Amino acid sequence: MANALYTCCLVISAVVALAEICSKAQRAGLSCQQHEVQTADGYQLSMQRIPPPLNASCESQLLPFVLMHGLIGSGADYLVGASALALRLHANCFDVWLPNARGSTASQRHRDMRASDSAFWRFSFHEIGVYDLPAILEHVLQVTGQQQLHYVGHSQGTTVLLVLLSQFPSYNARIASANLLAPVAYLQHMSSAPLLLLANQAAAVQLLLERLGLFELLSARDVTKLGGRRFCGHASSTFALCMLLTSLYVGFSEYPLDRHIFASILETTPASMSRDQLLHFGQLISSGKFQHFDYQSASLNSRYYGQATPPAYNLQNVRIKVQLFYGQHDALTSRKDVQRLAQELRNCRVELYEVLGYNHIDFLFSPTAAQILYEGLIQRAKAIRTNPT
């Protein structure tokens, strides 16, 4: 009975999440389409599409954009605020696609499993890179009839692209440009105190989660969102405390979030993650390497990788034009780690930008992002108008 009730709650949450993502676009006066793709391993992912305006002045040669969200996020992240990236791209005649990775509230369906099954949650960012992204990119290219697309990723959304291209280099040809906001690969110099604590106590955290039977973490249930609105809403007396706790995780920005924008973020965030996603990122922090998931067992690692330790991702396979943007005050993505990533992407045309005053989430939610970031991103994309022959 309890399992059936939990499954019912999951279904309701997914339906509500789908409606909320498109409702953000529709409130801005845009049309929004629902799309679904199935991955090779059976996960059924939702995507929202904001088609280009029906405007004679818009060029038909512009390539579509895929905007990939980060950990505990969703496609809705790119629709928050009047200057949100998805809205800016639409205003500049682009076809915009907003995928939702497996496990996020809007993508909790599978061909053979239910989201209430523990097996459903046995994935990390690796599976999002090697299964979700291929299905997403192929669908966008098929629907639009294009051979290439522009990619924007934030945080984990950057990680999964690097995983995909490291594992399947043929997809390099599909990426016309990549804009990686707060890129996460190397985390050796991360300064976020709460996440460092989790990484340093990884074995204890894993044991606790196993004993509690927790595979899905930070789910966006109604009670979670109600609590978020109550304690972190724009009129709440504890709003400053919420901002302090958030800043401890992501860094202290010189551009404080608007109270009303923070309330809009809480409509769809957090949007769930798996236990293994948390553990895998913790392994990157503790190892200082960008590597596959460590099963903490020489025999298991040997079974999956043919060696006792997890292999590093081969970034030499990544061969694209890429812009890396990192924030001066980002507590997750440090200057040293991003510079190391830029050096490891030796077969890419890399442009590296430090954004003064920014923390980890300002790339999505700061009212200054449109001027500081998005305008240049859009102009560079407009210069790429046709597919190669």
C-alpha positions in Angstrom: 0.0 0.0 0.0 2.8 2.4 1.0 4.7 1.6 -2.2 1.6 2.2 -4.4 1.0 5.5 -2.6 4.6 6.5 -3.2 4.4 5.6 -6.9 1.2 7.7 -7.1 3.0 10.7 -5.6 5.8 10.3 -8.1 3.4 10.3 -11.0 1.6 13.4 -9.7 4.9 15.2 -9.1 6.1 14.4 -12.6 2.9 15.7 -14.2 3.0 18.9 -12.1 6.7 19.4 -13.0 6.0 19.1 -16.7 3.2 21.7 -16.4 5.3 24.0 -14.3 8.2 24.1 -16.9 5.9 25.0 -19.8 3.9 27.3 -17.7 7.0 29.5 -17.1 7.4 29.8 -20.9 3.7 30.4 -21.4 3.6 33.1 -18.7 6.2 34.9 -20.8 3.9 34.7 -23.8 5.7 31.9 -25.6 4.5 28.6 -27.0 5.8 25.5 -25.4 5.8 21.9 -26.8 6.2 18.7 -24.8 8.6 16.0 -26.2 9.6 12.7 -24.9 12.6 10.5 -25.8 13.6 7.0 -24.6 17.2 6.2 -23.9 19.0 3.0 -24.9 18.7 1.8 -21.4 15.0 2.5 -21.1 14.7 5.9 -19.3 11.9 8.1 -20.7 12.9 11.7 -20.6 10.8 14.8 -21.0 11.9 17.8 -23.0 10.3 21.1 -23.5 10.7 23.0 -26.8 10.2 26.7 -27.3 10.0 26.9 -31.1 11.4 30.0 -32.9 9.0 32.9 -33.4 6.8 32.9 -36.5 8.4 36.1 -37.7 9.4 36.8 -41.2 12.5 38.7 -40.0 13.9 35.5 -38.3 16.5 33.6 -40.3 15.7 30.0 -41.0 19.5 29.1 -41.0 20.0 29.4 -37.3 20.9 26.2 -35.5 18.9 25.0 -32.4 20.0 25.4 -28.8 20.0 22.6 -26.2 20.2 24.0 -22.7 21.2 21.3 -20.2 20.6 21.8 -16.5 22.8 21.0 -13.5 22.5 18.8 -10.4 19.1 19.0 -8.7 17.9 21.3 -11.5 15.6 21.0 -14.5 14.9 22.7 -17.8 13.0 25.3 -15.8 16.3 26.8 -14.6 16.7 28.5 -18.0 13.2 30.2 -17.7 13.6 32.0 -14.4 13.4 35.8 -14.6 12.6 38.3 -17.3 16.1 38.0 -18.8 16.4 34.2 -18.7 18.6 32.6 -21.3 15.8 30.6 -23.0 13.7 33.8 -23.3 16.7 35.7 -24.7 17.4 33.0 -27.3 13.8 32.9 -28.4 13.7 36.7 -28.8 16.7 36.3 -31.1 14.9 33.7 -33.3 16.5 30.5 -32.0 14.8 27.1 -31.5 15.3 26.3 -27.8 15.2 22.9 -26.3 15.1 22.2 -22.5 15.8 18.6 -21.6 15.3 17.0 -18.2 17.8 14.4 -17.2 16.8 11.0 -15.7 15.7 11.2 -12.2 14.8 14.8 -12.3 11.1 15.4 -11.3 9.9 15.6 -14.9 11.8 12.5 -16.1 11.0 9.8 -13.6 9.7 7.1 -16.0 11.2 4.0 -17.4 10.3 1.3 -19.8 10.6 -1.5 -17.3 11.0 0.0 -13.8 9.1 2.4 -11.6 10.7 5.4 -9.9 9.9 3.7 -6.6 12.3 0.9 -7.4 15.8 1.3 -6.0 17.2 0.0 -9.3 15.8 3.0 -11.1 18.2 5.3 -9.1 21.4 3.3 -9.9 23.0 5.9 -12.1 25.4 8.8 -11.8 26.2 11.6 -14.1 28.1 9.1 -16.3 24.8 7.5 -17.4 23.3 10.9 -18.1 26.3 11.5 -20.4 26.4 8.2 -22.3 22.6 7.5 -22.5 20.6 10.6 -21.9 22.5 13.1 -24.0 22.7 10.9 -27.2 19.0 10.4 -27.1 18.4 14.1 -26.5 20.7 15.3 -29.2 19.5 12.8 -31.8 15.9 13.8 -31.2 16.6 17.5 -31.5 18.5 17.1 -34.7 15.9 14.7 -36.2 13.0 17.1 -35.4 14.8 20.2 -36.6 16.4 18.6 -39.7 19.8 20.0 -38.7 23.1 18.3 -38.6 24.5 20.4 -35.7 23.3 22.3 -32.7 24.5 24.8 -30.0 25.0 23.4 -26.5 24.8 25.3 -23.2 25.4 23.4 -20.0 25.5 24.6 -16.4 27.4 22.7 -13.7 26.5 19.0 -14.1 25.2 20.0 -17.6 28.8 20.7 -18.5 30.1 17.4 -16.9 27.8 15.2 -19.0 28.8 16.7 -22.3 32.5 16.1 -21.4 31.5 12.5 -20.5 29.7 12.0 -23.8 32.4 13.3 -26.0 35.1 11.5 -24.1 33.2 8.2 -24.5 31.7 8.7 -28.0 33.9 11.1 -30.0 31.6 10.9 -33.0 29.3 13.4 -31.3 31.9 16.1 -31.7 30.6 16.6 -35.2 27.1 17.4 -33.8 28.2 20.3 -31.6 28.5 23.6 -33.5 29.5 25.4 -30.3 29.5 24.7 -26.6 29.1 27.2 -23.8 30.0 25.6 -20.4 28.8 27.7 -17.5 30.5 26.9 -14.2 32.1 23.8 -15.7 32.5 20.8 -13.4 35.2 18.2 -14.2 38.1 18.7 -11.7 37.1 19.6 -8.2 40.4 19.4 -6.3 40.3 23.1 -5.2 36.6 23.4 -4.5 35.9 25.6 -1.4 32.2 24.8 -0.6 32.4 23.9 3.1 29.2 21.7 3.2 30.3 19.7 0.1 33.9 19.3 1.3 32.5 17.9 4.5 30.3 15.4 2.6 33.3 14.4 0.5 35.6 13.9 3.5 32.9 11.7 5.1 31.9 9.9 2.0 32.1 6.4 3.5 29.9 7.4 6.4 27.5 9.2 4.2 27.2 6.2 1.9 26.6 3.8 4.8 24.0 6.1 6.3 22.1 6.4 3.0 22.2 2.6 2.5 20.9 2.0 6.0 18.1 4.5 5.5 17.3 2.9 2.1 17.6 6.3 0.4 18.3 6.3 -3.4 16.5 9.4 -4.4 17.7 12.6 -2.7 16.3 16.2 -2.6 13.0 15.4 -4.2 10.7 18.2 -5.2 7.6 17.0 -3.4 4.8 19.4 -2.5 5.9 19.4 1.1 9.4 20.4 0.1 8.2 23.2 -2.1 5.8 24.4 0.6 8.6 24.5 3.1 10.8 26.4 0.6 8.1 29.0 0.1 7.4 29.3 3.8 11.0 29.8 4.9 12.6 31.2 1.7 9.8 33.1 0.1 10.3 36.8 -0.8 8.1 37.9 2.2 9.6 35.4 4.7 11.4 36.7 7.7 14.0 33.9 7.2 14.8 34.8 3.6 18.3 36.2 4.6 19.0 32.9 6.4 18.0 30.9 3.3 20.4 33.1 1.2 23.2 32.6 3.7 22.8 28.8 3.6 22.6 28.8 -0.2 25.8 31.0 -0.4 27.7 28.5 1.8 27.1 25.9 -0.9 27.6 28.0 -4.1 29.7 30.9 -3.0 29.0 34.5 -2.0 28.0 36.6 -4.9 28.4 40.3 -5.5 25.0 40.3 -7.2 22.4 39.3 -4.6 19.4 37.4 -6.0 16.1 39.2 -6.3 13.7 38.0 -3.7 11.0 37.2 -6.3 13.4 35.3 -8.5 14.4 33.1 -5.6 10.7 32.3 -5.1 10.5 31.3 -8.8 13.5 29.0 -8.5 11.8 27.2 -5.6 8.8 26.4 -7.8 10.9 23.6 -9.5 14.1 23.2 -7.4 15.3 20.9 -6.0 14.3 18.5 -8.7 15.9 15.3 -7.3 19.1 13.5 -7.8 20.3 9.9 -7.2 22.5 8.8 -4.4 25.2 7.7 -6.9 25.3 11.2 -8.4 26.2 12.6 -5.0 28.8 9.9 -4.4 30.3 10.3 -7.8 30.8 14.0 -7.4 32.2 13.4 -4.0 34.8 11.0 -5.5 35.9 13.8 -7.9 36.4 16.1 -4.9 38.4 13.5 -2.9 40.5 12.1 -5.8 41.2 15.4 -7.7 40.6 13.4 -10.9 37.9 13.5 -13.6 37.2 9.8 -13.6 34.6 7.0 -13.8 32.5 6.0 -10.8 34.6 4.2 -8.2 32.8 1.1 -6.9 35.1 1.1 -3.8 36.1 -2.5 -4.7 39.0 -3.7 -6.8 37.0 -6.7 -8.0 34.0 -4.6 -9.0 36.1 -2.0 -10.7 37.9 -4.8 -12.5 34.6 -6.3 -13.7 33.4 -2.9 -15.1 36.7 -1.4 -16.2 39.2 -4.2 -16.5 41.4 -2.6 -13.9 41.4 -2.2 -10.1 40.8 1.6 -10.1 38.4 3.7 -12.2 39.9 5.1 -15.4 40.0 8.8 -16.1 37.8 10.3 -18.8 39.8 10.8 -22.0 39.4 14.5 -22.6 41.7 14.2 -25.7 38.6 12.8 -27.4 36.8 16.1 -27.0 37.3 18.2 -30.2 35.0 21.1 -30.3 34.9 24.9 -30.0 34.2 25.6 -26.4 33.8 28.6 -24.1 34.4 28.0 -20.4 32.9 30.5 -18.0 33.7 30.5 -14.3 32.8 32.8 -11.5 35.2 34.7 -9.3 33.4 33.7 -6.2 32.2 30.2 -7.2 32.7 27.8 -4.3 32.4 24.7 -6.5 34.3 25.7 -9.7 37.7 27.2 -8.8 40.0 29.1 -11.1 42.7 26.5 -10.8 40.3 23.6 -11.6 38.9 25.3 -14.7 42.4 26.3 -15.9 43.4 22.6 -15.5 40.3 21.6 -17.6 41.2 24.1 -20.3 44.7 22.6 -20.4 43.4 19.1 -20.6 41.1 20.0 -23.5 44.1 20.2 -25.7 42.3 19.2 -28.9 39.6 21.9 -28.5 39.5 25.6 -29.4 39.1 26.9 -25.9 38.1 30.4 -24.8 38.3 30.9 -21.0 36.4 33.6 -19.2 36.4 34.6 -15.5 33.2 36.5 -14.6 33.9 38.9 -11.8 31.7 38.8 -8.7 29.8 35.6 -9.8 29.1 32.5 -7.7 27.9 29.1 -9.0 24.3 30.0 -9.8 24.6 33.6 -11.0 25.2 32.2 -14.5 21.5 31.2 -14.5 19.8 33.7 -12.2 21.7 36.9 -11.9 19.9 39.9 -13.5 23.3 40.9 -15.0 23.8 37.6 -16.9 22.0 38.8 -20.0 24.4 41.7 -20.5 27.6 40.0 -19.2 27.1 36.5 -20.8 24.1 36.0 -23.0 24.5 38.8 -25.5 27.9 37.6 -26.5 26.8 34.0 -26.6 23.9 34.9 -28.8 26.0 36.9 -31.2 28.6 34.1 -31.6 25.9 31.6 -32.3 24.3 33.9 -35.0 27.6 33.8 -36.8 27.2 30.1 -37.3 24.2 30.0 -39.7 24.5 26.8 -41.8 25.6 23.2 -41.3 28.8 22.1 -42.9 28.3 20.2 -46.2 
